[in-house]
Amino acid sequence: MERPAAAPYDPAEHDPAEHAPAGTRLTITSPEQMRELGRRLAKLLRAGDLVMLSGELGAGKTTLTRGLGEGLGVRGAVTSPTFVIARVHPSLGDGPPLVHVDAYRLGGGLDEMEDLDLDVSLSDSVIVVEWGEGKVEELTEDRLQLVIHRAVGDTTDEVRHVTLTGLGERWAEAGLETLTA
């Protein structure tokens, strides 16, 4: 898939501390490819990263997160945290733990994340939040947003279109384009 063209940088329009979003688009044709995308993406992640996932029910958010867990080498089966809101998966090695959050029922913000009483420091973990738009952006200016589009309605279509957008300095040169290789 081709990478979207970046708009030319105009210092009059941008604060010097801001960076144009980095991004890429992918077409995924099976659950295994979605899981593999998660494994490849895990190689780019580090402690303190916030990954926000959005998409319709059944789009593949949890499948992608399973791949992230495999790639990060964390303990425990990655399953949907819908009913518990958040799950912490400690690292089996020296990598960061994975915090998997379903923010569908959360009002939003850092206060509610802290109220979850997670046994990890958010800055020491990779945080993946499903349904986090408008709720967890204040956790950090640097975040990776993944939007997964799929056909809706009565269909067996497995095709997903994934748009990855890296926001902030952290993602400016993170190499998201390598995920298309």
Solvent accessible surface area in square Angstrom, and as a share of the most:
residue,aa,sasa,rsa
1,M,141,0.63
2,E,148,0.66
3,R,127,0.47
4,P,72,0.45
5,A,104,0.81
6,A,84,0.65
7,A,81,0.62
8,P,120,0.76
9,Y,123,0.47
10,D,53,0.27
11,P,97,0.61
12,A,100,0.77
13,E,129,0.58
14,H,60,0.27
15,D,75,0.39
16,P,117,0.73
17,A,81,0.63
18,E,100,0.45
19,H,74,0.33
20,A,50,0.39
21,P,80,0.50
22,A,11,0.08
23,G,12,0.11
24,T,2,0.01
25,R,111,0.40
26,L,15,0.07
27,T,57,0.33
28,I,11,0.05
29,T,68,0.39
30,S,38,0.24
31,P,78,0.49
32,E,98,0.44
33,Q,81,0.36
34,M,3,0.01
35,R,82,0.30
36,E,60,0.27
37,L,0,0.00
38,G,0,0.00
39,R,62,0.23
40,R,69,0.25
41,L,0,0.00
42,A,5,0.04
43,K,166,0.70
44,L,42,0.21
45,L,16,0.08
46,R,137,0.50
47,A,50,0.39
48,G,33,0.31
49,D,6,0.03
50,L,1,0.00
51,V,0,0.00
52,M,1,0.01
53,L,0,0.00
54,S,16,0.10
55,G,14,0.14
56,E,61,0.27
57,L,139,0.69
58,G,56,0.54
59,A,1,0.01
60,G,16,0.15
61,K,11,0.05
62,T,23,0.13
63,T,28,0.16
64,L,0,0.00
65,T,0,0.00
66,R,80,0.29
67,G,0,0.00
68,L,0,0.00
69,G,3,0.03
70,E,75,0.34
71,G,38,0.37
72,L,24,0.12
73,G,30,0.29
74,V,14,0.08
75,R,137,0.50
76,G,52,0.50
77,A,83,0.65
78,V,10,0.06
79,T,54,0.31
80,S,48,0.31
81,P,0,0.00
82,T,48,0.28
83,F,184,0.77
84,V,79,0.45
85,I,37,0.19
86,A,17,0.13
87,R,83,0.30
88,V,48,0.28
89,H,10,0.04
90,P,45,0.28
91,S,29,0.19
92,L,125,0.62
93,G,59,0.56
94,D,150,0.78
95,G,31,0.30
96,P,25,0.16
97,P,25,0.16
98,L,0,0.00
99,V,0,0.00
100,H,0,0.00
101,V,0,0.00
102,D,8,0.04
103,A,0,0.00
104,Y,139,0.53
105,R,134,0.49
106,L,14,0.07
107,G,67,0.65
108,G,23,0.22
109,G,10,0.10
110,L,62,0.31
111,D,107,0.56
112,E,53,0.24
113,M,2,0.01
114,E,106,0.48
115,D,112,0.58
116,L,45,0.23
117,D,118,0.61
118,L,35,0.18
119,D,138,0.72
120,V,40,0.23
121,S,54,0.35
122,L,37,0.18
123,S,78,0.51
124,D,83,0.43
125,S,0,0.00
126,V,0,0.00
127,I,7,0.04
128,V,0,0.00
129,V,0,0.00
130,E,6,0.03
131,W,61,0.21
132,G,0,0.00
133,E,80,0.36
134,G,69,0.66
135,K,44,0.19
136,V,1,0.00
137,E,46,0.21
138,E,123,0.55
139,L,35,0.17
140,T,37,0.21
141,E,151,0.68
142,D,43,0.22
143,R,39,0.14
144,L,0,0.00
145,Q,45,0.20
146,L,1,0.00
147,V,53,0.30
148,I,0,0.00
149,H,88,0.39
150,R,62,0.23
151,A,42,0.33
152,V,100,0.57
153,G,64,0.61
154,D,159,0.82
155,T,57,0.33
156,T,132,0.77
157,D,62,0.32
158,E,83,0.37
159,V,50,0.29
160,R,32,0.12
161,H,79,0.35
162,V,1,0.00
163,T,35,0.20
164,L,0,0.00
165,T,36,0.21
166,G,1,0.01
167,L,38,0.19
168,G,18,0.18
169,E,122,0.55
170,R,37,0.13
171,W,1,0.00
172,A,30,0.23
173,E,162,0.73
174,A,19,0.15
175,G,15,0.15
176,L,4,0.02
177,E,76,0.34
178,T,78,0.45
179,L,4,0.02
180,T,55,0.32
181,A,116,0.90
